[in-house]
Amino acid sequence: MSKTILVTGGAGFIGSAVVRQWIAETDWRIVCVDKLTYAGNLASLAPVQSHARFRFVRADIADAAAMQTLMAETQPAAVVHLAAESHVDRSITGPGEFIQTNVVGTYVLLEAVRAYWLTLDETAKAAFRFHHVSTDEVYGTLGDDGAFDENTAYAPNSPYSASKAGSDHLVRAWHHTYGLPVVTTNCSNNYGPYHFPEKLIPLMILNGLAGKPLPVYGDGLNVRDWLFVEDHARAIRAVLERGQVGETYCVGGRAERTNLDVVTTLCTLLDELHPAGAPHAQLITYVKDRPGHDRRYAIDCTKLETELGWQQQETFETGLRQTVQWYLHSKDWVEGVTSGHYRDWIDTNYAARGQA
């Protein structure tokens, strides 16, 4: 019998990639729970929505009663926790939602999972996993050299990264205090199809296609390590299946790029694939840097590669090309996200069918 995996935040960017990939490549039953905030998009789950092994539940991880009911009803063999407020800029102007979802929500979810886990027999208890998906931003900022790894001290600098650091510590504490079998991953910047257009790469693609300015913070020389979302989904699965309980694994793309490098590479791709707007580089506009902007992130994912055998399948160049092509051929999805029509569709259609 195939096992059930509960994925929180499964209508988000990374979560939906996990759900789509795992439905296609495993025999697992996937229960996706999502609050459907502005960045949760059921259209990103359209490829699997009618699949017999997929179920969607609209709920808030900070709702204790809903989480307790969900655990009892679904009886999962594992919980993969991706639900989070994730945009740094939004955390600066409205940190409260980040504390509520990322810290309080993770606490409520952990307690619901722990109560369920205690009802299992010893074999099921030992096999169960709570996989917490986090970010490299909890480690703060790097200088010109070095990279984050599993032993890097936490030094979060934004309300977002502080809230994720808090959730990481809660997961660690629930393992050491209560024995809950957990694994944690901290990943670098993700990119790929179905990405909500507030983030750098989709924003630049869509602005470039529309002939709008391409805003670059400060001098554009802040460095990030870029990870294709499908490779990240494979990494999460590798850790879920083979990771050691209580361990943390860093997931990176070994693709350090300055923000300006990313934007100029996108401009070159857009010049090739959408020549009507060329040269797109003329749209680059420098804007005031955001407060506390970390200068450089980089991930050393040697532990994941050597201990669990994970390897990325896409380079930054191949992944970025796929991403641009996807946006060029997914105008309906883009229109739905940017217009907000998908939220109206959720309220008038999905809930009416008793599936939300």
DOPA-975942 format. One record per residue (C-alpha): x negated, y, z negated. Coordinates in Angstrom, 1 decimal. Each point is the difference from the previous one (the first is absolute). Example, Ala and Ser with C-alpha at 12.3 -4.5 7.8 and 13.67 -1.06 7.14 Angstrom:
BEGIN
+--------+--------+--------+
:     c1 :     c2 :     c3 :
+--------+--------+--------+
:  -12.3 :   -4.5 :   -7.8 :
:   -1.4 :    3.4 :    0.7 :
+--------+--------+--------+
This chain:
BEGIN
+--------+--------+--------+
:     c1 :     c2 :     c3 :
+--------+--------+--------+
:    0.0 :    0.0 :    0.0 :
:   -1.4 :    3.4 :    0.9 :
:   -0.6 :    2.4 :   -2.9 :
:    1.6 :    3.4 :   -0.6 :
:   -2.2 :    3.1 :   -0.1 :
:    1.5 :    3.2 :   -1.4 :
:   -1.5 :    3.1 :    1.7 :
:    0.6 :    3.4 :   -1.6 :
:   -0.2 :    3.0 :    2.2 :
:    0.5 :   -2.2 :    3.0 :
:    1.7 :    2.6 :    2.2 :
:   -3.1 :    2.3 :   -0.3 :
:   -2.9 :    0.1 :    2.4 :
:   -2.3 :   -2.7 :   -1.6 :
:    2.9 :   -2.0 :   -1.4 :
:    1.8 :   -0.3 :    3.3 :
:   -3.2 :   -1.2 :    1.7 :
:   -0.4 :   -2.6 :   -2.8 :
:    3.6 :   -1.2 :    0.5 :
:   -0.1 :   -0.1 :    3.8 :
:   -3.3 :   -1.8 :    0.0 :
:    0.9 :   -2.6 :   -2.7 :
:    3.3 :   -0.8 :    1.6 :
:   -1.8 :   -0.7 :    3.3 :
:   -2.9 :   -1.9 :   -1.4 :
:    1.2 :   -2.0 :   -3.0 :
:    3.1 :   -2.0 :   -1.1 :
:    0.6 :    2.2 :   -3.0 :
:    3.3 :    1.5 :   -0.9 :
:   -0.5 :    3.8 :   -0.4 :
:    2.2 :    2.1 :   -2.3 :
:   -0.7 :    3.7 :    0.7 :
:    1.0 :    2.5 :   -2.6 :
:   -0.2 :    3.7 :    0.7 :
:    1.6 :    3.2 :   -1.4 :
:    0.1 :    1.5 :    3.5 :
:   -1.4 :    3.4 :   -0.8 :
:   -1.0 :    2.3 :    2.8 :
:   -2.9 :   -2.4 :    1.1 :
:    2.0 :   -3.2 :   -0.3 :
:    1.3 :   -0.8 :    3.5 :
:    2.1 :   -3.1 :    0.8 :
:   -0.8 :    0.5 :    3.7 :
:   -3.5 :   -1.2 :   -0.9 :
:    1.6 :   -3.3 :   -1.0 :
:    2.2 :   -0.3 :    3.1 :
:   -2.2 :   -2.8 :    1.5 :
:    0.8 :   -2.3 :   -3.0 :
:    3.3 :    1.3 :   -1.2 :
:    2.1 :   -2.9 :    1.4 :
:   -2.6 :   -2.7 :   -0.9 :
:    1.3 :   -2.8 :   -2.2 :
:   -3.0 :    0.3 :   -2.4 :
:    0.4 :    3.7 :   -0.5 :
:    2.2 :    1.8 :   -2.5 :
:    0.1 :    3.8 :   -0.8 :
:    1.1 :    1.4 :   -3.3 :
:    0.3 :    3.7 :   -0.6 :
:   -1.1 :    0.7 :   -3.6 :
:   -2.3 :    2.2 :   -2.1 :
:   -2.9 :   -1.8 :   -1.8 :
:    0.6 :    2.4 :   -2.9 :
:    3.5 :   -1.5 :   -0.5 :
:   -0.5 :   -2.6 :   -2.6 :
:    3.3 :   -1.7 :    0.4 :
:   -0.3 :   -0.2 :    3.7 :
:   -3.5 :   -1.5 :   -0.2 :
:    1.1 :   -2.6 :   -2.6 :
:    2.9 :   -1.0 :    2.2 :
:   -2.2 :   -0.2 :    3.1 :
:   -2.6 :   -2.2 :   -1.7 :
:    2.7 :   -2.4 :   -1.3 :
:    1.8 :   -0.2 :    3.3 :
:   -3.0 :   -0.4 :    2.3 :
:   -2.3 :   -2.2 :   -2.2 :
:   -3.1 :    1.1 :    1.8 :
:   -3.3 :   -1.9 :    0.0 :
:   -1.8 :    3.4 :    0.2 :
:    0.6 :    3.7 :   -0.1 :
:   -2.0 :    2.3 :    2.3 :
:    0.3 :    3.5 :   -1.4 :
:   -0.3 :    2.7 :    2.7 :
:    2.7 :    2.4 :   -1.1 :
:   -1.6 :    3.4 :   -0.7 :
:    0.1 :    3.7 :    0.7 :
:   -3.1 :    0.4 :    2.1 :
:   -0.6 :    3.4 :    1.6 :
:   -2.6 :    2.1 :   -1.8 :
:    1.4 :    3.3 :    1.3 :
:    3.4 :   -0.8 :   -1.4 :
:   -1.5 :   -1.0 :   -3.3 :
:   -1.6 :    3.4 :   -0.3 :
:    3.3 :    1.9 :    0.4 :
:    2.2 :   -2.6 :   -1.8 :
:   -1.9 :   -2.3 :   -2.3 :
:    3.0 :   -1.1 :   -2.0 :
:    1.3 :   -2.4 :    2.6 :
:   -3.4 :   -1.7 :    0.1 :
:   -0.1 :   -0.6 :   -3.7 :
:    3.5 :   -1.3 :    0.0 :
:   -0.4 :   -2.5 :    2.9 :
:   -3.7 :   -0.9 :   -0.3 :
:   -0.4 :   -0.2 :   -3.8 :
:    3.5 :   -0.4 :   -1.5 :
:    1.2 :   -2.1 :    2.9 :
:   -3.0 :   -2.3 :   -0.2 :
:    0.6 :   -0.4 :   -3.7 :
:    3.7 :   -0.9 :    0.4 :
:   -0.9 :   -2.4 :    2.8 :
:   -2.7 :   -1.7 :   -2.1 :
:    2.4 :   -0.5 :   -2.9 :
:    2.6 :   -1.5 :    2.3 :
:   -2.6 :   -2.3 :    1.6 :
:   -1.4 :   -1.0 :   -3.4 :
:    3.5 :   -0.9 :   -1.3 :
:    0.6 :   -2.2 :    3.0 :
:   -3.5 :   -1.5 :    0.0 :
:    0.6 :   -1.2 :   -3.6 :
:    3.0 :   -2.0 :    1.1 :
:   -2.1 :   -2.1 :    2.4 :
:   -1.4 :   -3.5 :   -0.7 :
:   -3.7 :   -0.2 :   -0.5 :
:   -0.8 :   -1.0 :    3.5 :
:    2.0 :    2.8 :    1.5 :
:   -1.5 :    2.5 :   -2.5 :
:   -3.5 :   -0.9 :    1.0 :
:    0.8 :    0.3 :    3.7 :
:    1.9 :    3.3 :   -0.3 :
:   -1.8 :    3.2 :    1.1 :
:    0.7 :    3.7 :   -0.4 :
:   -2.0 :    1.8 :    2.7 :
:   -0.5 :    3.7 :   -0.6 :
:   -0.9 :    2.0 :    3.1 :
:   -1.9 :    3.2 :   -0.8 :
:   -2.4 :    2.5 :    1.5 :
:   -3.7 :    1.0 :    0.1 :
:    1.0 :    3.5 :   -1.1 :
:    0.1 :   -1.2 :   -3.6 :
:   -3.8 :    0.1 :    0.1 :
:   -0.3 :    3.7 :    0.8 :
:   -2.4 :    1.4 :    2.5 :
:   -3.5 :   -1.1 :    1.3 :
:   -3.1 :    1.9 :    0.9 :
:   -1.7 :   -0.5 :    3.3 :
:   -1.1 :   -3.6 :   -0.9 :
:    1.5 :   -3.1 :   -1.5 :
:    3.4 :   -1.6 :    0.0 :
:    2.7 :   -1.0 :   -2.4 :
:    0.1 :   -3.6 :   -1.1 :
:    1.8 :   -2.0 :   -2.7 :
:   -2.3 :    1.3 :   -2.8 :
:    0.4 :    3.7 :    0.8 :
:    1.2 :    2.1 :   -2.9 :
:    3.4 :    1.6 :    0.4 :
:    0.0 :    3.8 :    0.5 :
:    3.3 :    1.1 :    1.7 :
:    0.1 :    3.6 :    1.1 :
:    3.6 :    0.5 :    1.3 :
:    3.4 :   -0.6 :   -1.7 :
:    0.5 :   -2.8 :    2.6 :
:   -3.3 :   -1.8 :   -0.8 :
:    0.5 :    0.5 :   -3.8 :
:    3.5 :   -1.6 :    0.3 :
:   -1.5 :   -3.0 :    1.9 :
:   -2.8 :   -0.3 :   -2.5 :
:    2.6 :   -0.1 :   -2.8 :
:    1.8 :   -2.8 :    1.8 :
:   -3.2 :   -2.0 :    0.5 :
:   -0.7 :    0.2 :   -3.7 :
:    3.5 :   -1.2 :   -0.9 :
:   -0.4 :   -3.0 :    2.3 :
:   -3.4 :   -0.8 :   -1.6 :
:    1.5 :    0.4 :   -3.5 :
:    2.9 :   -2.3 :    0.7 :
:   -2.4 :   -2.7 :    1.1 :
:   -2.4 :    0.4 :   -3.0 :
:    2.7 :    0.5 :   -2.6 :
:    2.8 :   -2.3 :    1.3 :
:   -1.8 :   -2.4 :    2.3 :
:    2.0 :    1.0 :    3.1 :
:   -1.9 :   -1.4 :    3.0 :
:   -0.9 :    3.1 :    2.0 :
:   -2.3 :    0.9 :    2.9 :
:   -0.7 :    3.6 :    1.1 :
:   -1.2 :    1.5 :    3.3 :
:   -1.3 :    3.5 :    0.6 :
:    0.0 :    1.0 :    3.6 :
:   -1.4 :    2.8 :    2.1 :
:    2.1 :    2.2 :    2.4 :
:    2.4 :   -2.0 :    2.1 :
:    1.2 :    0.9 :    3.5 :
:    2.0 :   -1.7 :    2.7 :
:    3.6 :   -0.3 :    1.4 :
:    3.0 :    1.0 :   -2.0 :
:   -1.9 :    2.6 :   -2.0 :
:    2.1 :    2.9 :   -1.4 :
:   -1.2 :    3.2 :    1.7 :
:   -1.0 :    1.9 :   -3.1 :
:   -3.4 :   -1.8 :    0.0 :
:   -3.0 :    1.1 :    2.1 :
:    0.0 :   -2.4 :    2.9 :
:    3.7 :   -0.1 :    0.9 :
:    0.3 :    3.7 :   -0.6 :
:   -2.8 :    0.8 :    2.4 :
:    1.4 :   -2.4 :    2.6 :
:    3.5 :    1.4 :   -0.1 :
:   -1.1 :    3.6 :   -0.2 :
:   -2.4 :   -0.6 :    2.9 :
:    2.9 :   -1.5 :    2.1 :
:    2.1 :    3.0 :   -0.8 :
:   -2.7 :    2.5 :    0.8 :
:    0.0 :    1.3 :   -3.7 :
:   -3.0 :    1.0 :   -2.0 :
:   -2.2 :   -2.8 :   -1.5 :
:   -0.7 :    1.3 :   -3.5 :
:   -3.3 :   -1.1 :   -1.5 :
:   -0.7 :    0.8 :   -3.7 :
:   -3.1 :    2.1 :   -0.9 :
:   -3.0 :   -0.8 :    2.2 :
:    1.4 :   -3.4 :    1.1 :
:   -3.0 :   -1.8 :   -1.4 :
:    1.7 :   -2.0 :   -2.8 :
:   -0.7 :   -3.6 :    0.6 :
:    2.4 :   -3.0 :   -0.3 :
:   -0.4 :   -3.7 :    0.7 :
:    2.8 :   -1.1 :    2.4 :
:    1.7 :   -3.4 :   -0.1 :
:    2.4 :   -1.3 :    2.6 :
:    3.3 :   -0.9 :   -1.8 :
:    0.3 :   -3.5 :    1.6 :
:   -3.5 :   -0.8 :   -1.4 :
:    1.1 :    1.3 :   -3.4 :
:    3.1 :   -2.3 :    0.1 :
:   -2.3 :   -3.0 :    0.7 :
:   -2.2 :    1.1 :   -2.9 :
:    2.9 :    0.1 :   -2.4 :
:    1.0 :   -3.5 :    1.1 :
:   -3.5 :   -1.3 :   -0.5 :
:   -0.1 :    1.4 :   -3.5 :
:    3.5 :   -1.3 :   -0.8 :
:   -0.9 :   -3.5 :    1.2 :
:   -3.6 :   -0.3 :   -1.1 :
:   -0.9 :    2.8 :   -2.4 :
:   -1.0 :   -0.7 :   -3.6 :
:    2.4 :    1.0 :   -2.7 :
:   -1.0 :    3.2 :   -1.8 :
:   -2.3 :    1.1 :    2.8 :
:   -0.1 :    3.1 :    2.1 :
:   -0.9 :    0.0 :    3.7 :
:   -0.9 :    3.1 :    2.1 :
:    1.3 :    0.2 :    3.5 :
:   -1.6 :    2.2 :    2.6 :
:   -0.5 :    0.4 :    3.7 :
:   -3.7 :    0.8 :    0.1 :
:    1.0 :    3.0 :    2.1 :
:   -1.1 :    3.2 :   -1.6 :
:    1.0 :    3.0 :    2.0 :
:    0.3 :    3.7 :   -0.8 :
:    3.5 :    1.4 :    0.4 :
:   -1.2 :    2.1 :    3.0 :
:   -1.5 :   -3.2 :    1.6 :
:    3.4 :   -1.7 :   -0.3 :
:    1.9 :    3.0 :    1.5 :
:   -2.5 :    0.4 :    2.9 :
:    0.1 :   -3.7 :    0.8 :
:    3.8 :    0.2 :    0.0 :
:   -0.2 :    2.9 :    2.4 :
:   -2.1 :   -2.0 :    2.4 :
:    2.4 :   -2.9 :   -0.1 :
:    3.0 :    2.4 :    0.5 :
:   -1.8 :    1.6 :    3.0 :
:   -0.3 :   -3.5 :    1.5 :
:    3.4 :   -1.4 :   -0.9 :
:    2.0 :    3.3 :    0.2 :
:   -1.9 :    2.2 :    2.4 :
:    2.8 :    2.5 :    0.4 :
:   -1.1 :    1.7 :   -3.3 :
:   -3.7 :   -0.1 :    0.7 :
:   -2.3 :    1.2 :   -1.4 :
:    1.6 :   -0.7 :   -3.4 :
:   -3.1 :    1.1 :   -1.9 :
:    1.0 :    3.6 :    0.7 :
:    2.8 :   -0.5 :   -2.5 :
:   -2.3 :   -0.6 :   -2.9 :
:    0.6 :    2.6 :   -2.7 :
:   -1.9 :    0.4 :   -3.3 :
:    2.1 :    0.6 :   -3.0 :
:   -0.6 :    0.8 :   -3.7 :
:   -1.3 :   -3.1 :   -1.8 :
:    2.3 :   -1.7 :   -2.5 :
:   -0.8 :    0.3 :   -3.7 :
:   -2.4 :   -2.7 :   -1.4 :
:   -0.6 :   -1.5 :    3.4 :
:   -2.3 :   -3.0 :   -0.5 :
:   -3.0 :    0.2 :    2.3 :
:   -0.7 :   -3.6 :    0.9 :
:    1.4 :   -3.5 :   -0.5 :
:   -1.7 :   -3.2 :    1.1 :
:    0.8 :   -3.6 :   -0.9 :
:   -2.4 :   -3.0 :   -0.4 :
:    2.2 :   -3.0 :    0.7 :
:   -2.8 :   -2.6 :   -0.3 :
:    1.8 :   -1.8 :   -2.8 :
:    3.1 :   -0.5 :    2.1 :
:   -2.0 :   -1.1 :    3.0 :
:   -2.4 :   -2.4 :   -1.8 :
:    2.4 :   -1.5 :   -2.6 :
:    3.2 :   -0.2 :    1.9 :
:   -1.2 :   -0.1 :    3.6 :
:    2.0 :    3.1 :    1.2 :
:   -1.3 :    1.8 :    3.1 :
:    1.6 :    2.9 :    1.7 :
:    1.2 :   -0.7 :    3.5 :
:    0.1 :    3.6 :    1.3 :
:   -2.7 :    2.6 :    0.3 :
:    1.0 :    3.6 :   -0.5 :
:   -0.1 :    0.6 :    3.7 :
:    2.3 :   -3.0 :    0.9 :
:    2.4 :    0.7 :   -2.8 :
:    0.3 :    3.7 :    0.8 :
:    0.7 :   -0.7 :    3.6 :
:    2.7 :   -2.5 :   -0.9 :
:    1.5 :    2.6 :   -2.4 :
:    0.1 :    2.8 :    2.6 :
:    1.5 :   -2.4 :    2.6 :
:    2.7 :   -1.1 :   -2.6 :
:    1.1 :    3.6 :   -0.6 :
:    0.1 :    0.8 :    3.7 :
:    2.4 :   -3.0 :    0.5 :
:    2.1 :    0.4 :   -3.2 :
:    1.8 :    3.2 :    0.5 :
:    3.2 :   -1.2 :   -1.5 :
:   -1.7 :   -0.9 :   -3.3 :
:   -1.8 :    3.3 :    0.0 :
:    3.2 :    1.9 :    0.7 :
:    1.8 :   -1.8 :   -2.8 :
:   -2.7 :    0.8 :   -2.5 :
:   -0.5 :    3.6 :    0.9 :
:    3.7 :    0.8 :    0.3 :
:    1.1 :   -1.8 :   -3.1 :
:    2.6 :   -2.0 :    1.9 :
:   -1.2 :   -3.2 :   -1.5 :
:    1.1 :    1.2 :   -3.5 :
:    3.5 :    0.7 :    1.3 :
:    0.0 :   -3.5 :    1.6 :
:   -1.0 :   -1.6 :   -3.3 :
:    2.8 :    1.7 :   -1.9 :
:    2.7 :   -0.6 :    2.6 :
:   -0.9 :   -3.4 :    1.3 :
:   -2.4 :   -2.1 :   -2.1 :
:    1.7 :    0.6 :   -3.3 :
:    3.4 :   -0.6 :    1.6 :
:   -1.1 :   -3.5 :    0.9 :
:   -0.7 :   -0.8 :   -3.6 :
:   -3.8 :   -0.4 :    0.6 :
:   -1.3 :    3.0 :   -1.9 :
+--------+--------+--------+
